[in-house]
């Protein structure tokens, strides 16, 4: 029952996130030719120059990227990502027939960025993706392993935004596109972790061995066991400590809760991390 509830919740988040993302793109960004990078940015240029529906372009490019890069995804993310790609294209088609805002470019950039950030955040929170820059970044990462994925995504989005400005011969569009992209990124970060860089997670549980093994095997993160003593009951305990990237926190919390509902978890901010898997 709990597993079914979790699956239903995952796909509700993905569907809601995909719809909000499509709403932001079609109702605020596309009418003003504002791009937030990614596949939708490419699709918007093709829409204005060749009248190809954004939903068709997005689906075609995402399917191509998925076929090339699906081996890099975790098995648990495959179906969710497929759902995210299909639902985003579906909602892009539906929202293209809704009303648009064209009164003010700054307002369009801000509201569009907020909606895109919320949409991406809700989707990624459930360990899924709507495709686009994520796949391209993972493939480039294999060629240049020393570059962080976040930096690669930023470069890809920056190139697409710059290309959009050149295509429309309007650098004002580039300026507002950068604003919208920044807002979308900040909103996504706020939704997911309300913090920066990384998190240190401390877990106290009777099932510490099972939780530690799951973290190592499914998340590919190291775990340190710290021996302690509960003062109230004078009982020896094992405290697990691990450092994870900000976007991994929701997945870690869900996993701990699934393995032990009574687990006690403490999360704190880590401003900078050096070592394997980080800097």
BAFI-3210 file (N, C-alpha, C; in Angstrom, 3 decimals, decimal comma, padded with zeros to 6 digits):
// residues 279
n [1|2|3|4|5|6|7|8|9|10|11|12|13|14|15|16|17|18|19|20|21|22|23|24|25|26|27|28|29|30|31|32|33|34|35|36|37|38|39|40|41|42|43|44|45|46|47|48|49|50|51|52|53|54|55|56|57|58|59|60|61|62|63|64|65|66|67|68|69|70|71|72|73|74|75|76|77|78|79|80|81|82|83|84|85|86|87|88|89|90|91|92|93|94|95|96|97|98|99|100|101|102|103|104|105|106|107|108|109|110|111|112|113|114|115|116|117|118|119|120|121|122|123|124|125|126|127|128|129|130|131|132|133|134|135|136|137|138|139|140|141|142|143|144|145|146|147|148|149|150|151|152|153|154|155|156|157|158|159|160|161|162|163|164|165|166|167|168|169|170|171|172|173|174|175|176|177|178|179|180|181|182|183|184|185|186|187|188|189|190|191|192|193|194|195|196|197|198|199|200|201|202|203|204|205|206|207|208|209|210|211|212|213|214|215|216|217|218|219|220|221|222|223|224|225|226|227|228|229|230|231|232|233|234|235|236|237|238|239|240|241|242|243|244|245|246|247|248|249|250|251|252|253|254|255|256|257|258|259|260|261|262|263|264|265|266|267|268|269|270|271|272|273|274|275|276|277|278|279]
n.u [000,833|001,900|003,944|002,504|001,175|003,356|004,294|002,096|002,090|004,578|004,150|002,075|003,341|005,183|003,444|002,089|004,273|005,197|003,016|002,899|005,398|005,070|003,020|004,297|006,187|004,628|002,635|003,896|006,676|007,245|005,439|006,755|009,162|011,135|013,765|014,646|016,720|017,809|015,858|013,360|014,043|015,384|013,254|011,495|012,705|012,618|009,887|009,102|010,471|009,985|007,478|006,985|005,335|005,897|005,583|006,012|008,691|010,021|009,396|010,563|013,353|013,936|013,392|015,400|017,716|017,236|017,379|020,075|021,309|020,157|021,296|022,782|021,111|019,627|018,092|015,664|014,827|014,170|011,488|010,082|011,316|010,709|007,952|007,933|008,987|007,060|004,686|005,325|005,490|002,860|001,424|002,525|001,361|-001,343|-001,406|-000,650|-002,858|-004,004|-004,535|-002,267|000,411|001,427|002,012|004,152|007,630|009,463|007,830|006,803|009,158|009,846|007,557|007,356|009,850|009,561|007,431|008,562|010,718|009,358|008,027|010,169|011,421|009,447|009,343|012,007|012,293|011,072|012,868|013,025|012,952|012,537|013,928|016,090|018,584|019,770|020,297|022,028|024,132|025,037|026,092|028,161|029,671|030,940|032,938|034,400|035,218|036,093|034,606|031,932|028,515|026,482|027,724|028,132|025,492|024,746|026,392|025,429|022,743|023,296|024,505|022,343|020,515|021,966|022,122|019,421|018,938|020,544|019,284|016,787|017,681|017,799|018,962|017,862|016,033|017,806|018,863|016,587|016,055|018,206|017,689|015,260|016,123|017,880|016,118|014,455|016,282|016,930|014,442|013,949|016,072|015,319|012,880|013,687|015,754|016,145|018,600|022,220|024,801|025,633|024,545|024,889|023,978|022,637|021,829|019,918|019,190|017,726|018,006|020,440|022,475|021,155|020,188|022,587|023,803|021,978|022,238|024,876|024,741|022,528|022,684|025,302|026,983|029,266|029,292|029,624|030,070|029,330|030,041|027,915|026,188|023,037|021,876|019,544|018,451|020,727|021,894|023,865|024,485|024,445|025,462|024,789|026,530|026,486|027,439|025,660|024,659|022,696|020,335|019,894|018,805|015,870|015,408|017,008|015,806|013,277|013,990|015,145|012,915|011,314|012,695|012,912|010,575|010,771|013,171|015,558|016,399|018,820|019,526|021,903|023,409|026,061|028,619|030,767|032,372|034,986|036,335|035,847|033,264|032,440|033,881]
n.v [-001,212|001,227|001,476|001,704|004,102|005,824|005,643|006,681|009,276|010,169|010,305|012,112|014,431|014,687|015,032|017,386|019,161|019,130|020,274|022,872|023,830|023,803|025,676|028,047|028,350|028,494|030,452|032,746|032,991|032,131|033,837|036,284|035,744|034,922|033,040|030,204|028,599|025,185|022,470|023,588|026,190|025,889|024,830|026,995|028,856|027,399|027,259|029,922|030,461|028,359|027,513|025,169|023,212|023,712|021,590|019,331|019,614|019,591|017,008|015,376|016,064|015,459|012,703|011,771|012,543|011,028|008,385|008,286|008,842|007,277|005,194|006,337|007,030|006,304|003,158|003,363|005,817|005,798|005,185|007,281|009,485|009,115|009,449|012,145|013,430|012,791|013,807|016,527|017,334|016,815|018,615|020,989|021,168|021,380|023,737|025,584|026,518|028,174|031,357|034,153|036,204|039,418|041,998|043,191|042,832|042,322|041,488|039,186|037,683|037,309|036,010|033,826|032,598|031,917|030,039|028,074|027,319|026,252|024,122|022,502|021,984|020,503|018,226|017,181|016,725|014,285|012,498|012,494|013,663|016,134|015,903|017,341|019,765|018,319|015,646|016,135|017,347|015,236|013,525|015,065|015,285|012,796|013,058|015,217|014,764|016,245|018,516|020,066|018,910|020,817|023,160|022,549|022,368|025,019|026,287|025,164|026,096|028,823|029,142|028,468|030,484|032,742|032,164|032,322|035,052|036,046|034,878|036,142|038,654|040,498|041,842|042,581|040,631|038,575|039,577|039,595|036,914|035,787|036,792|035,454|032,782|032,736|033,257|031,002|028,968|029,664|029,390|026,659|025,562|026,540|025,229|022,559|022,217|024,471|025,706|025,854|024,358|021,779|019,142|018,028|015,029|013,488|010,436|008,600|005,423|002,219|000,479|000,901|-000,392|-001,417|000,945|002,327|000,605|000,820|003,524|003,553|001,734|002,497|005,270|005,816|007,063|007,862|006,671|007,395|005,792|006,673|006,095|006,346|007,337|007,059|009,325|009,434|006,785|005,362|003,827|002,272|003,636|003,842|006,392|007,591|009,335|011,325|013,034|014,753|015,865|018,806|018,395|015,729|015,322|015,105|012,515|010,938|011,327|010,215|007,578|006,816|007,073|005,118|002,786|002,896|004,127|005,279|006,487|008,985|012,017|014,423|017,434|019,566|022,606|022,583|024,451|024,185|021,549|019,245|016,609|013,151|012,904|015,441|018,653]
n.w [000,000|000,868|-000,986|-003,378|-002,904|-002,818|-005,467|-006,890|-005,856|-006,783|-009,612|-009,727|-008,874|-010,988|-013,172|-012,410|-012,186|-014,854|-016,163|-015,023|-015,824|-018,639|-018,808|-017,944|-020,003|-022,438|-021,936|-020,961|-021,730|-024,479|-026,054|-025,815|-026,876|-025,150|-023,814|-021,812|-022,197|-022,878|-024,361|-024,911|-025,532|-027,981|-029,422|-029,442|-031,170|-033,577|-033,828|-034,357|-036,727|-038,493|-037,998|-036,566|-034,218|-030,742|-028,988|-030,576|-031,464|-028,964|-028,002|-030,006|-029,920|-027,247|-027,172|-028,871|-027,390|-025,116|-026,065|-026,735|-024,273|-022,193|-020,750|-018,806|-016,814|-013,610|-012,885|-011,531|-012,317|-014,973|-016,064|-014,900|-016,036|-018,744|-018,533|-017,726|-020,017|-022,017|-020,861|-020,611|-023,317|-024,082|-022,431|-023,330|-025,807|-025,083|-023,474|-025,360|-026,539|-024,773|-023,057|-023,529|-022,163|-022,935|-022,246|-020,814|-020,915|-018,810|-016,672|-017,862|-018,108|-015,412|-014,222|-015,957|-015,499|-012,779|-012,874|-014,552|-012,932|-010,685|-011,936|-012,900|-010,444|-008,967|-010,540|-010,524|-007,828|-007,429|-008,390|-011,189|-014,635|-017,215|-019,466|-021,990|-021,296|-019,228|-020,116|-022,285|-020,906|-019,278|-021,195|-022,282|-020,031|-019,847|-021,698|-020,744|-017,823|-015,623|-015,396|-013,657|-013,675|-013,344|-014,220|-016,899|-017,828|-017,432|-019,310|-021,717|-021,699|-021,734|-024,258|-025,916|-025,266|-026,097|-028,817|-029,473|-029,120|-031,198|-033,392|-033,401|-033,643|-031,552|-028,759|-026,417|-025,831|-025,165|-022,787|-021,036|-021,133|-019,776|-017,219|-016,691|-016,773|-014,595|-012,455|-012,650|-011,999|-009,322|-008,056|-008,412|-006,874|-004,336|-003,907|-003,787|-001,810|-000,260|000,150|-000,405|-002,437|-000,798|001,484|004,839|006,269|009,053|010,492|012,733|013,604|014,240|012,228|010,968|009,496|007,228|006,066|005,568|003,690|001,589|000,880|-000,054|-002,205|-003,862|-004,132|-004,468|-002,614|000,021|003,419|006,836|009,903|013,180|016,484|019,281|022,331|023,789|026,059|027,624|027,710|028,155|026,104|023,620|020,410|016,801|014,758|011,609|009,103|006,251|003,238|000,834|-002,440|-002,968|-004,526|-004,086|-001,642|-001,231|-002,311|-000,644|001,889|001,427|000,980|003,467|005,157|004,054|004,702|007,468|009,432|011,895|012,074|012,984|011,678|010,830|009,190|007,784|006,513|004,137|003,079|001,350|-000,375|-000,722|-002,543|-003,603|-005,948|-005,510|-005,419]
ca.u [000,000|002,791|004,665|001,547|000,966|004,562|004,320|001,049|002,579|005,657|003,631|001,288|004,332|005,732|002,394|001,876|005,455|005,225|001,973|003,313|006,505|004,490|002,258|005,248|006,802|003,673|001,817|004,696|007,980|007,169|004,845|007,709|010,396|012,113|014,232|015,361|017,665|017,279|015,145|012,276|014,652|015,584|011,926|010,873|013,286|012,069|008,473|008,943|011,043|009,467|006,111|006,893|004,805|006,884|005,396|006,607|010,145|010,453|009,302|011,535|014,721|014,075|013,464|016,743|018,655|016,967|017,914|021,533|021,846|019,347|022,126|023,372|020,088|019,365|016,958|014,438|014,453|013,865|010,061|009,672|011,819|009,874|006,681|008,168|009,159|005,774|003,715|005,696|005,083|001,395|000,960|002,926|000,334|-002,592|-001,283|-000,442|-004,182|-004,481|-004,219|-000,864|000,677|002,363|001,972|005,429|008,636|010,044|006,844|006,762|010,390|009,790|006,525|007,743|010,950|009,031|006,665|009,505|011,457|008,465|007,797|011,383|011,628|008,501|009,710|013,288|012,092|010,646|013,925|012,671|013,460|011,769|014,879|016,758|019,978|020,287|020,853|023,178|025,213|025,563|026,895|029,375|030,424|031,771|034,098|035,171|034,779|036,497|033,655|030,676|027,330|025,763|028,416|027,872|024,111|024,738|027,022|024,485|021,627|023,819|024,692|021,010|019,957|022,703|021,699|018,060|019,067|021,080|018,269|015,744|018,374|017,288|019,730|016,982|015,503|018,867|018,933|015,461|016,181|019,145|016,938|014,294|016,879|018,383|014,972|014,040|017,261|016,797|013,185|014,154|016,904|014,539|011,895|014,291|016,547|016,197|019,982|023,198|025,955|025,477|023,962|025,352|022,799|022,898|020,683|019,937|018,194|018,037|018,296|021,516|023,206|020,345|020,154|023,924|024,001|021,126|022,850|026,074|024,419|021,582|023,033|026,741|027,546|029,923|028,624|030,502|029,377|029,894|029,478|027,448|025,406|021,863|021,969|018,274|018,283|022,055|022,000|024,808|023,830|025,284|025,020|025,281|026,758|026,881|027,332|025,004|024,358|021,408|019,211|019,726|018,182|014,523|015,497|017,573|014,791|012,236|014,568|015,265|011,565|010,805|013,382|012,650|009,729|011,122|014,521|015,723|017,293|019,227|020,117|022,502|024,038|027,501|028,868|031,752|032,795|036,066|036,510|035,219|031,831|032,202|034,980]
ca.v [000,000|002,385|001,579|002,220|005,519|006,547|005,690|007,629|010,610|010,515|010,675|013,335|015,510|014,824|015,601|018,775|019,922|019,260|021,227|024,227|024,180|024,114|026,917|029,152|028,494|028,898|031,628|033,923|033,111|032,041|035,027|037,393|035,193|034,790|031,654|029,799|027,574|023,837|022,059|024,534|027,347|025,510|024,677|028,303|029,429|026,639|027,610|031,240|030,514|027,300|027,214|023,808|023,285|023,514|020,259|018,349|019,772|019,153|015,547|014,773|016,243|014,722|011,269|011,548|012,623|009,906|007,170|008,345|008,916|006,628|004,295|007,109|007,237|005,206|002,345|003,863|007,097|005,636|005,345|008,622|010,429|008,931|010,102|013,584|013,871|012,675|014,731|017,905|017,575|016,845|019,862|022,089|021,240|021,851|025,135|026,470|027,037|029,017|032,778|034,533|037,528|040,151|043,418|043,708|041,777|042,003|040,686|037,883|036,965|036,941|035,002|032,635|031,967|031,318|028,844|027,066|026,839|025,395|022,906|021,676|021,563|019,438|017,019|016,655|016,261|012,878|011,737|012,388|014,749|016,370|015,825|018,596|020,038|017,298|014,556|016,641|017,571|013,935|012,985|015,879|014,959|011,633|013,517|016,120|014,373|017,192|019,640|019,767|018,846|022,096|024,130|022,169|022,777|026,485|026,646|024,790|027,052|030,123|029,117|028,474|031,824|033,652|031,847|032,851|036,490|036,274|034,475|037,166|039,932|041,364|041,543|042,784|039,302|037,843|040,106|039,101|035,459|035,511|037,045|034,370|031,565|032,861|033,103|029,594|028,196|029,964|028,819|025,209|025,298|026,798|024,158|021,266|022,102|025,735|025,940|025,840|023,488|020,390|018,970|016,920|014,355|012,578|009,529|007,709|004,389|000,842|-000,228|001,685|-001,183|-001,482|002,286|002,627|-000,195|001,384|004,789|003,233|001,011|003,181|006,676|005,898|008,027|007,275|006,834|007,205|005,395|007,303|005,463|007,284|006,764|007,819|009,670|009,160|005,358|004,782|002,774|002,555|003,858|004,140|007,581|007,619|010,679|011,337|014,310|014,565|017,090|019,378|017,792|014,344|015,271|014,513|011,075|010,323|011,339|009,254|006,252|006,566|006,885|003,830|001,700|002,987|005,296|005,842|007,051|010,395|012,573|015,817|017,956|020,893|023,142|022,482|025,504|023,781|020,166|018,816|015,162|012,362|013,180|016,879|019,399]
ca.w [000,000|000,972|-002,253|-004,367|-002,585|-003,211|-006,930|-007,303|-005,484|-007,725|-010,928|-009,562|-008,857|-012,333|-014,031|-011,991|-012,563|-016,313|-016,563|-014,616|-016,707|-019,948|-018,640|-017,927|-021,334|-023,483|-021,604|-020,626|-022,381|-025,947|-026,692|-025,802|-027,453|-024,072|-023,711|-020,593|-022,612|-023,007|-025,568|-025,193|-026,186|-029,383|-030,006|-029,646|-032,395|-034,707|-033,938|-034,981|-038,072|-039,366|-037,568|-036,025|-032,849|-029,684|-028,414|-031,496|-031,378|-027,639|-027,931|-030,926|-029,414|-025,987|-027,479|-029,403|-026,273|-024,213|-026,695|-026,653|-022,910|-021,156|-019,944|-017,715|-015,795|-012,680|-013,327|-010,906|-012,923|-016,391|-016,351|-014,484|-017,025|-019,933|-018,217|-017,739|-021,407|-022,720|-020,261|-020,948|-024,704|-024,087|-021,818|-024,213|-026,847|-024,462|-023,029|-026,511|-026,926|-023,683|-023,189|-023,374|-021,592|-023,802|-021,888|-020,321|-021,056|-017,511|-015,942|-018,520|-017,754|-013,988|-013,993|-016,706|-014,773|-011,553|-013,223|-015,034|-011,752|-009,905|-012,707|-012,863|-009,059|-008,613|-011,290|-010,050|-006,445|-007,463|-009,052|-012,604|-015,471|-018,441|-020,571|-022,328|-020,964|-018,318|-020,896|-023,035|-019,944|-018,863|-022,291|-022,353|-018,811|-020,111|-022,469|-019,877|-016,481|-014,575|-015,352|-012,943|-014,525|-013,243|-015,073|-018,297|-018,110|-017,527|-020,587|-022,777|-021,676|-022,147|-025,721|-026,543|-025,074|-026,985|-030,190|-029,637|-029,316|-032,539|-034,370|-033,446|-033,813|-030,477|-027,561|-025,259|-025,550|-024,473|-021,420|-020,253|-021,067|-018,687|-015,978|-016,511|-016,471|-013,220|-011,547|-012,698|-011,232|-007,892|-007,572|-008,346|-005,702|-003,124|-003,754|-003,511|-000,587|000,472|000,535|-001,480|-002,537|-000,355|002,809|005,678|006,794|010,167|010,628|013,888|013,317|014,630|010,983|010,369|008,502|006,015|005,480|005,043|002,487|000,535|000,455|-000,831|-003,435|-004,758|-004,330|-004,733|-001,676|001,167|004,716|007,991|011,132|014,385|017,675|020,291|023,426|024,164|027,480|028,304|027,995|028,344|025,102|022,539|019,126|015,639|014,050|010,241|008,580|004,839|002,537|-000,458|-003,174|-002,567|-005,244|-003,674|-000,316|-001,225|-002,550|000,561|002,944|001,075|001,153|004,912|005,686|003,564|005,407|008,910|009,693|013,204|011,996|013,353|010,659|011,001|007,957|007,954|005,309|003,920|002,100|000,351|-000,193|-001,591|-002,473|-004,658|-006,167|-005,347|-006,049]
c.u [000,866|003,539|003,761|001,312|002,154|004,635|003,311|001,494|003,662|005,095|002,700|002,208|004,856|004,710|002,160|003,046|005,528|004,201|002,376|004,461|005,986|003,717|003,187|005,847|005,817|002,932|002,638|005,958|007,901|006,545|005,797|009,074|011,518|012,470|014,857|016,323|016,995|016,563|014,035|012,805|014,902|014,234|011,257|011,397|012,707|010,592|008,285|009,456|010,429|008,057|005,920|006,404|005,879|006,799|006,074|008,134|010,682|010,455|010,373|012,963|014,935|014,153|014,864|017,779|018,485|017,559|019,436|022,030|021,105|020,169|022,747|022,377|020,008|018,125|015,637|013,942|013,956|012,404|009,573|010,114|011,038|008,531|006,829|008,280|007,824|004,768|004,039|005,250|003,561|000,869|001,400|001,900|-000,960|-002,512|-001,036|-001,752|-004,781|-004,060|-002,747|-000,742|001,728|002,479|003,343|006,455|009,246|009,103|006,762|007,980|010,349|008,784|006,833|008,844|010,476|008,298|007,576|010,284|010,627|008,265|008,983|011,613|010,732|008,863|010,977|013,187|011,708|011,614|013,609|013,271|012,516|012,699|015,633|018,213|020,590|020,979|022,111|024,376|025,851|026,463|028,217|030,283|031,354|033,042|035,004|034,767|035,132|035,522|032,388|029,487|026,585|026,394|028,154|026,466|024,030|025,314|026,077|023,343|022,077|023,992|023,342|020,362|020,630|022,278|020,291|018,095|019,571|020,033|017,188|016,319|017,890|017,994|018,948|016,379|016,532|018,951|017,815|015,466|017,122|018,465|015,987|014,986|017,382|017,258|014,527|014,981|017,138|015,538|013,310|014,976|016,118|013,545|012,528|014,974|016,570|017,613|020,912|024,188|025,699|024,859|024,675|024,115|023,232|021,642|020,892|018,820|018,673|018,432|019,426|022,298|022,474|020,327|021,502|024,183|023,204|021,707|024,042|025,714|023,541|021,955|024,508|027,394|028,196|029,164|029,638|029,662|030,073|029,230|029,092|026,648|024,220|021,869|020,704|018,139|019,609|022,318|022,983|024,065|024,871|024,671|025,648|025,436|027,163|026,668|026,726|024,818|022,939|020,228|018,951|018,994|016,775|014,535|016,016|016,536|013,695|012,726|014,689|013,900|010,992|011,416|013,117|011,871|010,087|012,508|014,507|016,780|017,566|019,920|020,681|023,215|025,534|027,837|029,854|032,244|033,899|036,250|035,768|033,722|031,479|033,347|036,270]
c.v [001,259|002,606|002,158|003,712|006,360|006,703|006,711|009,060|011,081|011,038|011,887|014,550|015,767|015,479|017,069|019,661|020,161|020,281|022,662|024,721|024,594|025,428|028,130|029,423|029,090|030,200|032,892|034,083|033,123|033,280|036,213|036,982|035,085|033,313|031,400|028,671|026,227|023,585|023,047|025,790|027,093|025,442|026,005|028,957|028,736|026,969|028,929|031,285|029,499|026,855|025,757|023,905|022,957|022,108|019,188|018,393|019,235|017,634|014,888|014,868|015,449|013,219|010,923|011,540|011,445|008,609|007,127|008,209|008,164|005,710|005,013|007,355|006,035|004,454|002,861|005,151|006,955|005,915|006,741|009,666|010,329|009,638|011,620|014,136|013,888|013,690|016,178|018,235|017,673|018,176|021,091|022,275|021,820|023,336|026,101|027,101|027,925|030,468|033,060|035,934|038,222|041,633|043,976|042,579|041,370|041,118|039,278|037,047|036,462|035,818|033,701|031,874|031,272|030,014|027,731|026,468|025,899|024,056|021,962|021,131|020,411|018,127|016,376|016,139|014,791|012,035|011,508|013,568|014,936|016,407|017,118|018,660|018,960|016,174|014,991|016,828|016,261|013,329|013,751|015,570|013,766|012,021|014,419|015,876|015,359|018,361|019,242|019,798|020,183|023,156|023,832|022,599|024,292|026,943|026,350|025,796|028,432|030,219|029,209|029,850|032,830|033,437|032,377|034,350|036,840|035,960|035,540|038,570|040,966|040,998|041,845|041,454|038,479|038,267|039,542|037,572|035,046|035,717|035,890|033,071|031,584|032,633|031,648|028,724|028,408|029,329|027,305|024,839|025,468|025,683|022,866|021,196|023,353|026,026|025,813|024,690|022,048|020,372|017,843|016,340|013,365|011,739|008,620|006,693|003,031|000,025|000,461|000,906|-001,217|-000,137|002,634|001,879|000,369|002,694|004,520|002,638|001,819|004,629|006,884|006,994|007,293|007,560|006,561|006,849|005,979|006,671|006,524|006,571|007,666|008,088|009,264|007,684|004,616|003,632|003,189|002,680|004,071|005,331|007,566|009,068|010,567|012,731|014,043|015,912|017,528|018,673|016,348|014,203|014,668|013,001|010,348|010,246|010,323|007,823|005,874|006,283|005,527|002,670|001,702|004,268|005,989|006,488|008,539|010,987|014,051|016,268|019,347|021,312|022,885|023,458|025,090|022,388|019,853|017,315|014,468|012,623|014,642|017,624|018,590]
c.w [000,000|-000,340|-003,340|-004,170|-003,033|-004,730|-007,456|-007,027|-006,449|-009,045|-010,872|-009,553|-010,270|-013,262|-013,699|-012,412|-014,063|-016,796|-016,231|-015,500|-018,087|-019,912|-018,669|-019,292|-022,337|-023,190|-021,348|-021,479|-023,907|-026,593|-026,762|-026,354|-026,420|-023,917|-022,347|-020,932|-022,798|-024,322|-025,923|-025,871|-027,657|-030,101|-030,304|-030,925|-033,626|-034,920|-034,689|-036,425|-039,034|-038,991|-037,130|-034,584|-031,818|-029,092|-029,263|-031,414|-030,068|-027,534|-028,787|-030,383|-028,128|-026,207|-027,993|-028,279|-025,323|-024,764|-026,567|-025,215|-021,835|-020,252|-018,747|-016,582|-014,858|-013,146|-012,769|-011,552|-014,353|-016,720|-015,997|-015,509|-018,330|-019,729|-018,268|-019,148|-022,144|-022,191|-020,602|-022,371|-024,822|-023,555|-022,614|-025,323|-026,281|-024,118|-024,185|-026,970|-025,833|-023,915|-022,948|-022,788|-022,453|-023,432|-021,516|-020,314|-019,719|-016,703|-016,535|-018,142|-016,320|-013,748|-014,736|-015,995|-013,507|-011,863|-013,729|-013,857|-010,894|-010,619|-012,668|-011,453|-008,651|-009,304|-010,735|-008,614|-006,378|-008,282|-010,532|-013,357|-016,646|-019,647|-020,778|-021,927|-020,079|-019,089|-021,633|-022,115|-019,500|-019,941|-022,436|-021,171|-019,030|-020,864|-021,640|-018,420|-015,370|-014,438|-014,605|-013,901|-014,525|-014,146|-016,551|-018,710|-018,298|-018,866|-021,752|-022,858|-022,139|-023,654|-026,428|-026,418|-025,995|-028,439|-030,468|-029,891|-030,706|-033,610|-034,530|-033,634|-032,793|-029,182|-026,282|-024,839|-024,781|-023,015|-020,546|-020,152|-019,933|-017,334|-015,681|-016,135|-015,032|-012,210|-011,498|-011,874|-009,740|-007,306|-007,431|-007,115|-004,407|-002,856|-003,266|-002,154|000,282|000,963|-000,654|-001,320|-002,110|001,037|003,538|006,347|007,872|010,400|011,835|013,697|013,818|013,399|010,226|009,306|007,166|005,296|004,851|003,740|001,308|-000,001|-000,449|-002,191|-004,395|-005,042|-004,645|-003,889|-000,502|002,457|005,819|009,209|012,347|015,607|018,702|021,362|023,719|025,660|028,236|028,685|028,174|027,364|023,999|021,215|018,040|014,900|012,651|009,782|007,117|004,265|001,172|-001,137|-002,848|-003,223|-004,826|-002,344|-000,330|-001,411|-001,313|001,677|002,686|001,319|002,630|005,531|005,282|004,343|006,902|009,206|011,006|013,199|012,333|012,430|010,915|009,722|008,227|006,679|005,311|002,797|001,026|000,670|-001,200|-001,438|-003,588|-004,747|-006,028|-006,033|-006,029]
res [x|x|x|x|x|x|x|x|x|x|x|x|x|x|x|x|x|x|x|x|x|x|x|x|x|x|x|x|x|x|x|x|x|x|x|x|x|x|x|x|x|x|x|x|x|x|x|x|x|x|x|x|x|x|x|x|x|x|x|x|x|x|x|x|x|x|x|x|x|x|x|x|x|x|x|x|x|x|x|x|x|x|x|x|x|x|x|x|x|x|x|x|x|x|x|x|x|x|x|x|x|x|x|x|x|x|x|x|x|x|x|x|x|x|x|x|x|x|x|x|x|x|x|x|x|x|x|x|x|x|x|x|x|x|x|x|x|x|x|x|x|x|x|x|x|x|x|x|x|x|x|x|x|x|x|x|x|x|x|x|x|x|x|x|x|x|x|x|x|x|x|x|x|x|x|x|x|x|x|x|x|x|x|x|x|x|x|x|x|x|x|x|x|x|x|x|x|x|x|x|x|x|x|x|x|x|x|x|x|x|x|x|x|x|x|x|x|x|x|x|x|x|x|x|x|x|x|x|x|x|x|x|x|x|x|x|x|x|x|x|x|x|x|x|x|x|x|x|x|x|x|x|x|x|x|x|x|x|x|x|x|x|x|x|x|x|x|x|x|x|x|x|x|x|x|x|x|x|x]
***
